[in-house]
Amino acid sequence: MDDDTELVVSSSDQKMDDDASTENPAAPRPDPPSSDDSGESDSDSEDEAESNQQIQTLESELSANPYNYDAYVQYIKLLRKTANLEKLRQAREAMSAIFPLSPSLWLEWARDEASLASSENVPEVVMLYERGLSDYQSVSLWCDYLSFLLEFDPSVRGYPSEGISKMRSLFERAIPAAGFHVTEGNRIWEGYREFEQGVLATIDEADLEERNNQIQRIRSIFHRHLSVPLENLSSTLIAYKAWELEQGIDLDIGSDDLSKVSHQVAAANKKAQQMYSERAHLEEHISNKDLSDTEKFQEFMNYIKFEKTSGDPTRVQAIYERAVAEYPVSSDLWIDYTMYLDKTLKVGKAITHAYSRATRSCPWIGDLWARYLLALERGSASEKEIYAIFEKSLQCTFSSFEEYLDLYLTRVDGLRRRMLSTRMVEALDYSLIKETFQQASDYLTPHMQNTDSLLHLHAYWANLELNIGKDLAGARGVWDSFLKKSGGMLAAWHAYIDMEVHLGHIKEARSIFRRCYTRKFDGTGSEDICKGWLRFEREHGDLEGFDLAVQKVMPRLEELQLIRLQQESTPVKPSAGLKEHNSQKRKAEPNVEEESLAKRQKRKGQKEMDVGGQSATVPNTKNVKAENGKTADSNKEETEDAKPLKPKIYTDECTAFISNLSVKAQEEDIRKFFGDDGGVDSIRILHHKDTGKPRGLAYADFVDDEHLAAAIAKNRKIFFGKKISIARSNPKKGKKEFTRRGNVDGSGNSKEPSLISEKAKAPLGGEMEDVRQGNEVEVRGKNTFTVPRQVKPLGYTTPKPSADETPKSNDEFRNMFLKK
């Protein structure tokens, strides 16, 4: 709930407490709400239609959003006004199932039900009071509860022995819960004394022993009351002296002198008076209605801090209870309260009950749920009870997935401790731990992938698989499953390897190194894993394993070093503004090749055919020099030379691309294939990103073109039982080349076509150019296919017959064909 909700709860609590400030357990019960109450005015009946309309509106709002706290409060208020008891009960039950009700709401609910109570439904009302007191310790709610029992409970009326014991037990519960309330605690003590005086009145005057015992019981309550720092202790002292006078003991009722009172009682009362004086200003601050909600909360925290310094856990707990009743949804307050109870009480029902209330009031705080599980474990709760709380916590919504992880780990910690404990009565199976880990992994992996927290969870899991589950295959399965989804975490690979090394499984550890040394890790992780393999072989392996590691790792380290050098030497990319400027500049420059074509066409007198409003130019098929004596290719070269040079980032001028390569081939094998003097500078074998296995592809960098040509000459040679393909690498080639060779020998057999070095280009307007040299034809342009000789020009249509022309008959057509 938000801050506005807190304000509603706080103000309503204060209002209800103010209304009940003058009540005591013997006060008469209020009248039940009734639609035919004589006090109802005519104006109320006139407003009934408007109230019903508001009720329907609120019902629609709550149906759409059942978590609207303010709407529930307003809805209950209207139902009380209209005396719709059935709907009122349903609304309160629905709200209490979602929210912890404030003390004022519980008091209002209990009073409504108590006003309708009869001897048959007393247990239901008692249960309602107990529900309210289990949420918050309210003085007003306690007084109402005790007063209801005295008036309506048949087992208490008439002061039977069972009823007397029941009421004494309830009053003793109420004293630590509400009797230390500095400003309102007197109500509990006075109610207790009145009840015992009622019991005294029922004792026969002839039974002196019983009467003396009862008088001593009342005197003891007075003495206890006078030792508690409460408001108006002087009035309590006067009442005590008056009561003692009735018993025949004169304690000088007209003065505050304690000389005639026992020394023990006088000392206790004097100390209580002093303690009240020390707390009077704190009580004044928290009762100041002019303070804001935040300021008042801070005053409560100051009060709590003061009580902690006094060292009385009962008083500290009492002020905490007052604070959580005023601010029921303050998570910081509940955390502080429960931490204090853990530190002081350590175990007991009071702690688990406080955690139950805290998680009900603030279910969105994962830390409260986790410490609730620990409190249950300390209290030796059953597995059924602990599991129920754990399942309930997982249904809540927390602010981060770390809180869910903490809950899962707390659950596993408890299972592990209880499983290994010799004091456990019930037997626990390891499958519970395994199921919890699996549930945590399935839920958290999509949200916490590649995090140290998730790594810690799986490391813990694998460790327990080994130590408690005694399942090595299960531990390896945990790591293999985790690495499939988080294989980029170097720490995960190290943890897996460390587990195998710790178990003495050198071969398995070496296998893991071979799986991950070619992977790409963040920062220097790739170098670290390679160096780690060498260190592993030096410390744990044999000479054969060390030689294998050197053979695998050293080329990889050289490759990584080369990549780093290339990254460091890569110039900064031009900004977007510079790219746009260069692009506009290129657009403004004329196309030199197009200009040369136009000049050649003009000089040779090529004709243009205008068909359908379009111009189709027939290009010259001979490579003729332009007017300036230079060919189009030479003009193109000059244009390219005139362009500004771009920064060189990476080239494949002396690189061969190798395909159909055996996955067993290593870098040294490829070097040997090209020969000792093959001029190989470096070799890069490509691997699958996910599995790390070779793809059967590689790049080989040569020192010059001569060695590259020698390498290409080995194309289609057998290497590791496969015919490998070797070609010059040209990854930046952005367009396809279309080449048509018309070189045919005299026998009509077509010769092997040769490659054309330049891309086919076409002038603007859809024109196309083909350059003939002997029998070779190169077609360049947008339409990169050979055009048949008898092709109509673009836009040509078959002429339609004239409208004046008379259609020919069948006989005329037949005679025309016969003449031919």
TIDREN-732027 format. One record per residue (C-alpha): residue in three letters; x, y, z. Coordinates in steps of 0.05 Angstrom, whole numbers, m for minus. Example, Ala and Ser with C-alpha at 12.3 -4.5 7.8 and 13.67 -1.06 7.14 Angstrom:
<nodes>
   residu       px       py       pz
      ALA      246      m90      156
      SER      273      m21      143
</nodes>
This chain:
<nodes>
   residu       px       py       pz
      MET        0        0        0
      ASP       22       70      m13
      ASP       34      128       34
      ASP      m37      153       26
      THR      m61       87       53
      GLU      m17       95      114
      LEU      m48      163      127
      VAL     m118      134      124
      VAL     m101       79      172
      SER      m65      125      221
      SER     m120      177      222
      SER     m175      125      231
      ASP     m137       92      288
      GLN     m129      159      323
      LYS     m202      175      315
      MET     m224      108      343
      ASP     m177      112      401
      ASP     m202      182      417
      ASP     m274      157      416
      ALA     m257      100      463
      SER     m211      138      510
      THR     m263      142      565
      GLU     m288       70      560
      ASN     m276       13      608
      PRO     m292      m61      604
      ALA     m356      m51      643
      ALA     m384        2      595
      PRO     m453      m13      563
      ARG     m454      m41      492
      PRO     m475        5      435
      ASP     m539       m6      399
      PRO     m536      m47      334
      PRO     m543      m12      267
      SER     m614      m17      244
      SER     m652        8      184
      ASP     m714       24      225
      ASP     m677       61      281
      SER     m722      114      311
      GLY     m664      164      307
      GLU     m664      160      231
      SER     m687      225      201
      ASP     m726      237      138
      SER     m664      265      105
      ASP     m630      197      114
      SER     m684      162       75
      GLU     m679      214       20
      ASP     m604      199       16
      GLU     m616      125       11
      ALA     m620      125      m65
      GLU     m556      165      m70
      SER     m521      117      m22
      ASN     m543       56      m62
      GLN     m516       88     m125
      GLN     m449      100      m91
      ILE     m448       28      m66
      GLN     m458        2     m136
      THR     m402       46     m162
      LEU     m355       22     m108
      GLU     m374      m51     m121
      SER     m354      m40     m194
      GLU     m288       m9     m174
      LEU     m271      m66     m126
      SER     m291     m118     m178
      ALA     m242      m87     m226
      ASN     m188      m74     m174
      PRO     m196     m114     m109
      TYR     m132      m83      m81
      ASN     m162      m13      m74
      TYR     m155       m2        1
      ASP     m190       66        3
      ALA     m249       39      m38
      TYR     m259      m17       13
      VAL     m259       33       71
      GLN     m311       76       36
      TYR     m352       15       16
      ILE     m355      m11       88
      LYS     m374       59      113
      LEU     m433       63       65
      LEU     m456       m8       81
      ARG     m457       10      156
      LYS     m497       72      140
      THR     m549       32      102
      ALA     m549      m24      154
      ASN     m537      m77      101
      LEU     m509     m129      149
      GLU     m498     m187      102
      LYS     m461     m146       51
      LEU     m423     m112      107
      ARG     m398     m179      134
      GLN     m377     m202       64
      ALA     m341     m137       51
      ARG     m302     m140      116
      GLU     m283     m213      105
      ALA     m260     m198       34
      MET     m218     m138       58
      SER     m187     m177      116
      ALA     m167     m232       68
      ILE     m126     m183       28
      PHE     m105     m129       78
      PRO      m88     m128      151
      LEU     m143      m87      182
      SER     m125      m29      226
      PRO     m143      m31      300
      SER     m199       19      287
      LEU     m230      m25      233
      TRP     m226      m87      278
      LEU     m257      m48      336
      GLU     m314      m23      292
      TRP     m327      m93      265
      ALA     m325     m125      334
      ARG     m372      m73      363
      ASP     m422      m83      308
      GLU     m422     m159      317
      ALA     m422     m154      393
      SER     m483     m109      392
      LEU     m520     m164      356
      ALA     m493     m220      399
      SER     m533     m273      435
      SER     m513     m332      476
      GLU     m511     m376      413
      ASN     m462     m335      373
      VAL     m415     m313      429
      PRO     m358     m360      404
      GLU     m361     m326      336
      VAL     m354     m257      366
      VAL     m298     m282      412
      MET     m261     m308      351
      LEU     m270     m241      317
      TYR     m238     m205      376
      GLU     m181     m255      377
      ARG     m169     m243      303
      GLY     m165     m169      315
      LEU     m117     m176      374
      SER      m73     m223      334
      ASP      m61     m167      285
      TYR      m50     m108      333
      GLN      m49      m99      408
      SER     m100      m44      419
      VAL     m122      m20      489
      SER     m192       m3      463
      LEU     m199      m71      430
      TRP     m177     m107      494
      CYS     m226      m67      537
      ASP     m283      m82      489
      TYR     m265     m156      488
      LEU     m264     m162      564
      SER     m328     m122      571
      PHE     m363     m166      520
      LEU     m345     m230      557
      LEU     m368     m202      624
      GLU     m435     m183      594
      PHE     m452     m239      545
      ASP     m409     m301      560
      PRO     m452     m349      601
      SER     m389     m383      629
      VAL     m367     m316      660
      ARG     m432     m286      683
      GLY     m445     m299      756
      TYR     m371     m309      770
      PRO     m367     m385      767
      SER     m299     m415      783
      GLU     m285     m432      709
      GLY     m307     m363      687
      ILE     m263     m330      740
      SER     m202     m369      717
      LYS     m217     m352      644
      MET     m223     m277      658
      ARG     m160     m275      701
      SER     m122     m309      645
      LEU     m146     m257      595
      PHE     m129     m199      641
      GLU      m59     m226      651
      ARG      m52     m230      575
      ALA      m77     m159      568
      ILE      m28     m128      618
      PRO       37     m140      579
      ALA        1     m126      514
      ALA      m35      m62      533
      GLY      m24      m49      607
      PHE       42      m14      596
      HIS       12       38      549
      VAL       32      102      586
      THR      m30      142      572
      GLU      m83       87      566
      GLY      m56       28      606
      ASN      m95       50      668
      ARG     m158       24      635
      ILE     m133      m48      636
      TRP     m111      m44      709
      GLU     m175      m12      732
      GLY     m217      m64      695
      TYR     m177     m119      727
      ARG     m188      m91      797
      GLU     m262      m81      785
      PHE     m269     m153      762
      GLU     m234     m179      825
      GLN     m276     m134      870
      GLY     m337     m164      835
      VAL     m310     m233      854
      LEU     m300     m209      926
      ALA     m373     m187      930
      THR     m395     m258      914
      ILE     m356     m290      970
      ASP     m394     m305     1034
      GLU     m374     m260     1091
      ALA     m369     m320     1136
      ASP     m314     m349     1093
      LEU     m260     m305     1122
      GLU     m202     m343     1093
      GLU     m229     m338     1022
      ARG     m245     m265     1031
      ASN     m176     m250     1058
      ASN     m144     m286      999
      GLN     m186     m245      951
      ILE     m170     m180      987
      GLN      m96     m197      983
      ARG     m105     m210      908
      ILE     m135     m141      898
      ARG      m80     m109      940
      SER      m28     m144      896
      ILE      m60     m114      834
      PHE      m57      m45      865
      HIS       17      m54      882
      ARG       33      m78      811
      HIS       m6      m20      783
      LEU       31       31      825
      SER       99        4      801
      VAL       84       17      727
      PRO      101       86      699
      LEU       32      107      675
      GLU       m6      172      671
      ASN      m43      197      733
      LEU       m7      151      782
      SER      m24      200      838
      SER      m98      185      827
      THR      m83      111      830
      LEU      m47      122      896
      ILE     m107      159      925
      ALA     m153      103      902
      TYR     m108       52      935
      LYS     m108       89     1001
      ALA     m183       95      999
      TRP     m190       21      986
      GLU     m142        4     1043
      LEU     m184       49     1088
      GLU     m244        6     1071
      GLN     m204      m53     1095
      GLY     m189      m18     1161
      ILE     m120        8     1146
      ASP     m108       83     1149
      LEU      m53      106     1101
      ASP      m67      180     1106
      ILE     m112      187     1045
      GLY     m107      263     1044
      SER      m33      267     1026
      ASP       18      237      979
      ASP       59      213     1037
      LEU       81      140     1029
      SER      109      133     1099
      LYS       52       87     1120
      VAL       57       46     1056
      SER      105      m13     1056
      HIS      176        5     1038
      GLN      176      m40      977
      VAL      112       m9      948
      ALA      136       61      963
      ALA      203       50      928
      ALA      169       20      867
      ASN      119       76      862
      LYS      173      129      869
      LYS      213       97      813
      ALA      150       93      769
      GLN      137      166      780
      GLN      207      183      759
      MET      203      138      697
      TYR      138      172      677
      SER      171      241      684
      GLU      226      218      637
      ARG      175      196      585
      ALA      124      252      591
      HIS      155      294      537
      LEU      160      234      490
      GLU       86      220      500
      GLU       70      292      487
      HIS      108      290      421
      ILE       75      227      393
      SER        6      253      413
      ASN       17      321      379
      LYS      m36      326      324
      ASP        0      384      290
      LEU       58      339      269
      SER       60      310      199
      ASP       58      235      190
      THR      133      231      176
      GLU      150      274      237
      LYS      105      233      282
      PHE      137      169      257
      GLN      206      197      274
      GLU      181      214      344
      PHE      160      141      353
      MET      229      118      332
      ASN      260      166      382
      TYR      215      137      436
      ILE      235       66      416
      LYS      308       85      419
      PHE      298      114      489
      GLU      264       51      514
      LYS      320        8      487
      THR      370       47      528
      SER      329       34      591
      GLY      339      m40      580
      ASP      268      m65      595
      PRO      247     m113      539
      THR      174     m110      561
      ARG      170      m35      554
      VAL      208      m37      488
      GLN      159      m87      460
      ALA      101      m45      485
      ILE      124       18      449
      TYR      138      m24      386
      GLU       66      m50      389
      ARG       40       21      395
      ALA       82       42      335
      VAL       60      m15      289
      ALA      m12       m3      308
      GLU       m4       69      286
      TYR       37       51      223
      PRO       15      m19      204
      VAL       46      m20      135
      SER      114       10      151
      SER      164      m44      129
      ASP      223       m9      162
      LEU      186      m10      228
      TRP      169      m84      223
      ILE      240     m102      204
      ASP      267      m63      263
      TYR      216      m95      310
      THR      229     m167      288
      MET      304     m158      290
      TYR      299     m134      362
      LEU      257     m195      380
      ASP      307     m241      347
      LYS      363     m209      387
      THR      328     m208      455
      LEU      279     m266      456
      LYS      313     m311      404
      VAL      259     m365      407
      GLY      186     m370      427
      LYS      116     m361      401
      ALA      121     m286      410
      ILE      173     m282      354
      THR      138     m327      304
      HIS       73     m290      318
      ALA      107     m223      306
      TYR      135     m249      240
      SER       66     m275      221
      ARG       37     m205      232
      ALA       96     m171      197
      THR       89     m214      133
      ARG       14     m203      133
      SER       23     m128      139
      CYS       81     m122       90
      PRO       79     m184       45
      TRP      123     m151       m8
      ILE      186     m152       36
      GLY      226     m215       21
      ASP      273     m205       80
      LEU      215     m212      129
      TRP      194     m279       97
      ALA      266     m305       99
      ARG      275     m288      172
      TYR      206     m317      187
      LEU      231     m384      161
      LEU      292     m378      206
      ALA      249     m362      266
      LEU      207     m424      253
      GLU      269     m466      247
      ARG      295     m440      314
      GLY      228     m456      345
      SER      233     m528      320
      ALA      171     m521      277
      SER      150     m580      235
      GLU      169     m588      162
      LYS       95     m581      143
      GLU       90     m514      177
      ILE      156     m488      148
      TYR      138     m511       78
      ALA       70     m477       82
      ILE      102     m410       99
      PHE      154     m420       44
      GLU      101     m434       m9
      LYS       61     m374       15
      SER      121     m328        9
      LEU      133     m349      m64
      GLN       63     m324      m81
      CYS       81     m253      m62
      THR      110     m200     m108
      PHE      178     m173      m89
      SER      217     m114     m117
      SER      276     m156     m142
      PHE      292     m228     m161
      GLU      349     m227     m110
      GLU      295     m231      m56
      TYR      267     m294      m88
      LEU      337     m323      m91
      ASP      347     m307      m17
      LEU      283     m344        0
      TYR      304     m406      m40
      LEU      373     m406       m7
      THR      342     m398       62
      ARG      297     m457       49
      VAL      355     m500       26
      ASP      398     m478       85
      GLY      343     m500      133
      LEU      334     m567       99
      ARG      408     m581      100
      ARG      416     m563      173
      ARG      357     m605      195
      MET      377     m663      152
      LEU      446     m666      184
      SER      421     m651      255
      THR      420     m709      304
      ARG      363     m675      343
      MET      313     m679      286
      VAL      254     m723      301
      GLU      225     m726      231
      ALA      267     m754      174
      LEU      279     m711      113
      ASP      298     m736       44
      TYR      351     m704        0
      SER      299     m700      m56
      LEU      269     m640      m20
      ILE      334     m601      m30
      LYS      341     m623     m102
      GLU      269     m602     m118
      THR      280     m535      m86
      PHE      343     m522     m126
      GLN      310     m543     m190
      GLN      250     m498     m177
      ALA      297     m440     m162
      SER      338     m452     m225
      ASP      277     m457     m271
      TYR      246     m393     m243
      LEU      308     m349     m235
      THR      351     m368     m296
      PRO      310     m328     m347
      HIS      314     m266     m302
      MET      384     m272     m272
      GLN      425     m303     m328
      ASN      500     m291     m325
      THR      499     m263     m254
      ASP      543     m282     m196
      SER      482     m295     m153
      LEU      456     m349     m199
      LEU      526     m378     m204
      HIS      529     m383     m128
      LEU      462     m420     m128
      HIS      487     m473     m177
      ALA      554     m479     m142
      TYR      517     m492      m77
      TRP      473     m543     m112
      ALA      531     m581     m142
      ASN      566     m582      m74
      LEU      505     m612      m39
      GLU      497     m663      m95
      LEU      567     m688      m79
      ASN      567     m683       m3
      ILE      495     m701       16
      GLY      466     m733      m47
      LYS      531     m771      m61
      ASP      516     m763     m135
      LEU      576     m743     m178
      ALA      536     m749     m243
      GLY      484     m703     m212
      ALA      536     m651     m194
      ARG      565     m653     m265
      GLY      494     m647     m292
      VAL      483     m584     m251
      TRP      545     m551     m282
      ASP      531     m575     m353
      SER      460     m549     m350
      PHE      483     m482     m323
      LEU      539     m474     m375
      LYS      490     m486     m432
      LYS      454     m422     m413
      SER      511     m382     m382
      GLY      572     m407     m420
      GLY      600     m337     m424
      MET      616     m335     m350
      LEU      689     m350     m338
      ALA      678     m360     m264
      ALA      629     m417     m279
      TRP      681     m455     m319
      HIS      733     m444     m265
      ALA      684     m470     m212
      TYR      669     m532     m253
      ILE      743     m545     m263
      ASP      759     m534     m189
      MET      707     m585     m170
      GLU      739     m638     m215
      VAL      809     m620     m191
      HIS      788     m624     m119
      LEU      761     m694     m132
      GLY      826     m714     m167
      HIS      793     m722     m235
      ILE      850     m695     m278
      LYS      825     m723     m343
      GLU      756     m693     m334
      ALA      785     m625     m315
      ARG      829     m626     m377
      SER      767     m642     m419
      ILE      732     m580     m391
      PHE      793     m537     m409
      ARG      789     m563     m480
      ARG      715     m544     m483
      CYS      725     m472     m463
      TYR      794     m448     m483
      THR      770     m424     m551
      ARG      710     m387     m522
      LYS      707     m312     m521
      PHE      702     m282     m450
      ASP      698     m211     m426
      GLY      761     m172     m414
      THR      823     m215     m408
      GLY      781     m277     m393
      SER      801     m312     m457
      GLU      875     m305     m440
      ASP      863     m324     m368
      ILE      830     m390     m386
      CYS      888     m407     m433
      LYS      940     m391     m381
      GLY      899     m429     m329
      TRP      902     m491     m373
      LEU      978     m486     m376
      ARG      982     m476     m300
      PHE      935     m535     m289
      GLU      979     m581     m332
      ARG     1041     m557     m297
      GLU     1013     m571     m228
      HIS      970     m632     m240
      GLY      983     m662     m309
      ASP     1036     m703     m342
      LEU     1085     m684     m397
      GLU     1039     m708     m452
      GLY      982     m666     m426
      PHE     1028     m606     m419
      ASP     1052     m613     m491
      LEU      980     m618     m515
      ALA      961     m556     m476
      VAL     1020     m517     m506
      GLN     1000     m540     m576
      LYS      929     m517     m565
      VAL      939     m454     m524
      MET      999     m419     m555
      PRO      966     m407     m624
      ARG      904     m384     m588
      LEU      944     m334     m545
      GLU      978     m308     m608
      GLU      910     m300     m641
      LEU      883     m262     m582
      GLN      944     m218     m580
      LEU      936     m202     m654
      ILE      863     m185     m644
      ARG      880     m139     m588
      LEU      933     m104     m629
      GLN      884      m95     m686
      GLN      832      m66     m639
      GLU      882      m18     m610
      SER      905        5     m678
      THR      836       13     m708
      PRO      823       87     m722
      VAL      762      121     m695
      LYS      702      116     m742
      PRO      681      182     m775
      SER      622      216     m744
      ALA      553      214     m774
      GLY      559      287     m796
      LEU      623      273     m834
      LYS      592      212     m868
      GLU      533      254     m891
      HIS      579      309     m917
      ASN      620      259     m958
      SER      556      226     m984
      GLN      529      293    m1009
      LYS      595      310    m1040
      ARG      596      244    m1079
      LYS      526      257    m1104
      ALA      546      326    m1129
      GLU      606      300    m1169
      PRO      591      277    m1241
      ASN      599      205    m1260
      VAL      662      204    m1303
      GLU      645      138    m1335
      GLU      576      163    m1355
      GLU      606      226    m1385
      SER      655      186    m1427
      LEU      599      141    m1452
      ALA      557      202    m1472
      LYS      616      232    m1510
      ARG      630      167    m1546
      GLN      557      161    m1565
      LYS      555      232    m1590
      ARG      619      225    m1629
      LYS      598      161    m1663
      GLY      530      190    m1681
      GLN      489      139    m1643
      LYS      415      149    m1654
      GLU      364      151    m1599
      MET      296      121    m1606
      ASP      238      155    m1570
      VAL      185      104    m1556
      GLY      128      118    m1508
      GLY      162      181    m1481
      GLN      226      142    m1462
      SER      295      143    m1495
      ALA      334       78    m1507
      THR      406       89    m1527
      VAL      444       35    m1564
      PRO      514       36    m1537
      ASN      576       26    m1579
      THR      603      m44    m1570
      LYS      675      m25    m1584
      ASN      722        1    m1531
      VAL      735       67    m1566
      LYS      777      124    m1537
      ALA      742      187    m1516
      GLU      759      256    m1545
      ASN      814      267    m1495
      GLY      848      203    m1519
      LYS      834      163    m1456
      THR      789      103    m1447
      ALA      732       99    m1398
      ASP      773       54    m1355
      SER      829      105    m1352
      ASN      779      160    m1335
      LYS      752      116    m1281
      GLU      821      104    m1252
      GLU      835      179    m1252
      THR      768      191    m1216
      GLU      784      139    m1165
      ASP      853      168    m1154
      ALA      822      237    m1145
      LYS      776      213    m1090
      PRO      801      221    m1018
      LEU      830      159     m987
      LYS      790      125     m933
      PRO      823      100     m871
      LYS      845       28     m879
      ILE      814      m16     m826
      TYR      824      m87     m851
      THR      841     m119     m918
      ASP      844     m189     m946
      GLU      894     m175    m1001
      CYS      937     m236     m983
      THR      885     m279     m949
      ALA      858     m346     m972
      PHE      790     m373     m952
      ILE      791     m448     m939
      SER      727     m489     m938
      ASN      708     m562     m934
      LEU      761     m569     m881
      SER      763     m630     m836
      VAL      743     m614     m764
      LYS      804     m655     m742
      ALA      852     m608     m777
      GLN      892     m563     m730
      GLU      930     m500     m745
      GLU      998     m536     m749
      ASP      968     m587     m798
      ILE      947     m530     m844
      ARG     1015     m498     m841
      LYS     1048     m564     m860
      PHE      999     m572     m918
      PHE     1023     m507     m949
      GLY     1095     m527     m938
      ASP     1151     m504     m892
      ASP     1164     m443     m936
      GLY     1090     m431     m952
      GLY     1094     m359     m928
      VAL     1037     m369     m879
      ASP     1031     m310     m832
      SER      972     m333     m790
      ILE      914     m382     m792
      ARG      845     m370     m763
      ILE      801     m432     m755
      LEU      727     m414     m747
      HIS      687     m446     m691
      HIS      613     m450     m673
      LYS      595     m396     m623
      ASP      552     m441     m579
      THR      589     m508     m581
      GLY      659     m485     m595
      LYS      668     m540     m647
      PRO      705     m525     m714
      ARG      660     m505     m772
      GLY      705     m533     m826
      LEU      724     m462     m848
      ALA      788     m423     m840
      TYR      826     m361     m862
      ALA      900     m364     m879
      ASP      941     m299     m883
      PHE     1003     m300     m929
      VAL     1062     m253     m930
      ASP     1054     m236    m1005
      ASP     1014     m251    m1068
      GLU     1065     m302    m1093
      HIS     1054     m348    m1034
      LEU      979     m336    m1038
      ALA      979     m358    m1111
      ALA     1018     m420    m1092
      ALA      967     m436    m1039
      ILE      908     m426    m1087
      ALA      942     m474    m1135
      LYS      929     m529    m1083
      ASN      854     m521    m1091
      ARG      816     m587    m1092
      LYS      874     m625    m1062
      ILE      862     m681    m1013
      PHE      874     m659     m941
      PHE      853     m704     m883
      GLY      812     m747     m931
      LYS      772     m688     m960
      LYS      779     m644    m1021
      ILE      789     m575     m993
      SER      770     m511    m1030
      ILE      819     m453    m1030
      ALA      802     m385    m1059
      ARG      823     m313    m1050
      SER      784     m281     m994
      ASN      742     m221    m1014
      PRO      689     m211     m960
      LYS      676     m138     m977
      LYS      650     m152    m1047
      GLY      581     m123    m1043
      LYS      552     m140    m1112
      LYS      552     m202    m1155
      GLU      592     m207    m1220
      PHE      558     m230    m1282
      THR      603     m254    m1337
      ARG      588     m284    m1404
      ARG      645     m312    m1445
      GLY      633     m323    m1519
      ASN      702     m354    m1531
      VAL      686     m417    m1572
      ASP      737     m457    m1610
      GLY      729     m481    m1681
      SER      697     m546    m1660
      GLY      641     m509    m1626
      ASN      662     m530    m1556
      SER      658     m477    m1506
      LYS      721     m461    m1466
      GLU      723     m450    m1390
      PRO      700     m379    m1376
      SER      747     m331    m1342
      LEU      730     m283    m1286
      ILE      718     m209    m1299
      SER      754     m165    m1250
      GLU      706     m106    m1248
      LYS      632     m103    m1230
      ALA      582      m90    m1284
      LYS      558      m19    m1281
      ALA      501       14    m1320
      PRO      491       88    m1335
      LEU      430      124    m1308
      GLY      363      116    m1344
      GLY      365       41    m1350
      GLU      419       41    m1404
      MET      464      m18    m1413
      GLU      534      m26    m1442
      ASP      568      m87    m1469
      VAL      641      m87    m1487
      ARG      664     m135    m1541
      GLN      735     m157    m1547
      GLY      741     m211    m1599
      ASN      691     m265    m1583
      GLU      684     m244    m1510
      VAL      624     m203    m1490
      GLU      617     m168    m1423
      VAL      547     m142    m1407
      ARG      544      m87    m1356
      GLY      484      m50    m1330
      LYS      419      m59    m1292
      ASN      395     m114    m1339
      THR      451     m164    m1332
      PHE      428     m215    m1383
      THR      440     m224    m1458
      VAL      387     m190    m1501
      PRO      363     m229    m1562
      ARG      374     m196    m1630
      GLN      300     m191    m1651
      VAL      274     m152    m1591
      LYS      226      m95    m1598
      PRO      245      m30    m1565
      LEU      219      m14    m1496
      GLY      148       12    m1501
      TYR      134      m20    m1569
      THR       61      m42    m1579
      THR       28      m78    m1637
      PRO       m9      m28    m1683
      LYS      m84      m31    m1677
      PRO     m128      m34    m1741
      SER     m159       30    m1764
      ALA     m230       44    m1744
      ASP     m250       54    m1818
      GLU     m222      m12    m1840
      THR     m275      m65    m1854
      PRO     m262     m131    m1819
      LYS     m247     m189    m1866
      SER     m292     m249    m1870
      ASN     m270     m321    m1863
      ASP     m272     m332    m1938
      GLU     m228     m272    m1951
      PHE     m176     m298    m1901
      ARG     m179     m367    m1934
      ASN     m167     m338    m2003
      MET     m108     m298    m1976
      PHE      m74     m361    m1950
      LEU      m90     m400    m2014
      LYS      m57     m346    m2056
      LYS        6     m351    m2013
</nodes>
